[in-house]
């Protein structure tokens, strides 16, 4: 059963999601609703022409920072100091760059104008963060996501040059700020760095401790 949300800031039990993870439809992208969603392992994912769709997949693709794998070649890149990494210095630019990159399985961008505005608002309130990677004075890579306490819910990343997004992820993952990074969507790139699937139950246990 797919639940239809109204103006009340509530969500059904994530365990009631459909097999594909779809839990609810509707509602809005207010910061109160977004924070409640992430605190309960739920996130919005929809295209411009669709209503707001809320998901809680039965498996989560995640990275435990202590299991991060850094290749020998990537260690050389980091030692070279080719890139400069900053935090929360260009959030709007990062989300704009990420919106130009289609998510796997979708045509066009999933980061709609409403999504951009909502996450910029979350960032301004201190609940969403970005890591920016610079080569000289050019923004060449980065990632952004939502702080959910012990878990960082990674929303998207981008890279204009080789190894830029990896640099952002490694710098972030080794910061010691989070117990778990939610990568949301499986990629071979992230799997090679140590990300793996865990059950929804395991994910919620970490999230809600």
N, C-alpha and C positions, 0 to 999 in steps of 0.2 A: 504493500500500500504506500503510495506517495502522498505525503502530507502537504496541504496547502496552507501557507502562512498568511497571517493577517497583520494588523498593526501591533499586536502584542509581541514583545521581545521574548519569545520562547522558541524552543526547538523540541521535536520529539526525541525519544531515546535513539542514539546513533545505531544501536543494535537492530533497529527496525528498518534499516536501509535495504533497498532492493539489491539483488545479486551484483549489479553493476556499480553499487555504491550510492545511487541516487536516493536521497532521503526526503527532500522537501522542495517545493516550488513556491516562488513568490517572496513576499516581504520586501525589505529594502536593504541598502548598504550603509545604514547608519553605523556609527562607530560602536554603539551599544550592542547592536546585533552581530556585527563582525567579531567583536571581542568575545561575546558569548559563544559564537560558533567555534572559534579557534580553541577556546577553553574546553570544548567538548568534542574535539576531534572532527570538526565539520568545516568545510570550506566552500566558497562559491566558485563555480566553473561553468561558464555559459558563453554563447556568442552574441553578437550585437542584436540579431533578430530574434533571440529567444528571451523568455522570461528568466528571472534569476533562478538558477538551479543550485541546490545545496547537496554536497556529497559527503559521505562517510564510508570510504571503501573498506571492504572486509580485510584487505591487506594494505599495509603502508610501506612504501619504499623509503627507507631511512638510512641515515649514517650516524653511527655512534662515533663521536670524535676520537676516542681512543683506538678505534679500529681503522682509522684513516690510513690509506696506503699512498705513499708519495714515491714516485718512480725516481730512479737515479738521474734521469735527464731533467725531471722537474726540479729536483734538488739543485741542480746546476743552474737552472733558470732563476730560482729564488736567491741563490748565492750571488748571482751576477748583478742583482739589484737593478735589473733592466726596468722594472716597474716600481712605481710608488703606489702604495695602498692607503686610502683614507676611509674614514667611517662617517656616515651621515653628512657628508659635505655636498652631495649632489643627488639627493634622493629623487627629485623630480626628473632629472636627466637620465638617471638609471631606469626608472620605470618607463620613460618614454622610449628609450633604446630597446628595452625588453619587449615593448608592445609591437615592435617591428619584426619580432621573431615569432612565427607561428608555433603553437604548441603541438606536440605529436598527436596526430589523428584529427587535427582541426584545420580547416581552410581559413586563411586570414588570421587576424589576431583574436585572442580571447580576452585581452586586456582592453576593455572598452573605455570610452571616455568617463563613464560613471565609475568604473573600477579605479581608474587613475585618480580621480578626485577623492574617492573614498580612502584609498591607501595613502595618499598625500596627507589627508586629514588625520589618519592614524599616526603617520610619522610625526606630524606637528604636535600630537599629543603624547609622543614618546613611546608608542606601541609598535611602530614599524621602523625598520632600520635598513640601511644600505651600506654596502662595501663597494668602494669605487677603485678601479685600477687605472692608473695614468701612465702614459708613455710620453715623456716630456710634459707638455701641457695639454695633451689630448686625452679625453676619456675613451679608453679602448676596451673596457670590460667592467663587469660588476654584477652584483646580485642584490636582491631585496627580499624582505619577508617580514613576518609578524612574530613578535615576542609573545610566547605563551607560557612564560615562567621557566620551567626546566627544559622546555622544547622551543626550538626556533623553527617556525614553519616557512621554509623557503618557498617563495612564490615563483620567481623566475630569475634567470641570469642571461647575460649576453657577452659576446666576445667579438671584437672587431679584428683582433690579431691573435695569432697562435699563443696559447697558454695564458691568456689574460683572465678568462673566467676561472681557470684552475687556480691561478694565483689568488683570486678573490676568495674562492672556497677554502683553500688551504689556510690562508691567513685567518679567516673567520673560524674555521673548525678548530684551529689550534689556540684560539683565544682563551679557552677554558670557561667560557660564559654559559655554555649549555651542555646538558647531558645527552641530548638527542637533537639531530637535525632532520626534519621532515622534508624529504626531497620531492614528495608527491608523485612525480611521474618517472617511471623507469627509463634510464638511458644506459647504454653500454659505457659511456664516458664516466658516469657516476658509479656504476657497478665496478669498474676497474679501479676506482679509488676507495672501494670498501663498502659502498652502500648495498643494502640487501632488504629483502622483504621481511616484515614481521606481521603478526596478526593484529587486528584491530584491538583485541583485548590487551595485548602486550603494550601497544601504543598508548591506550587510555590509561593503563597502570602507571606508565612513566609520566604522562601528562597530568594526572590528577593526584599524584602523591603529595 
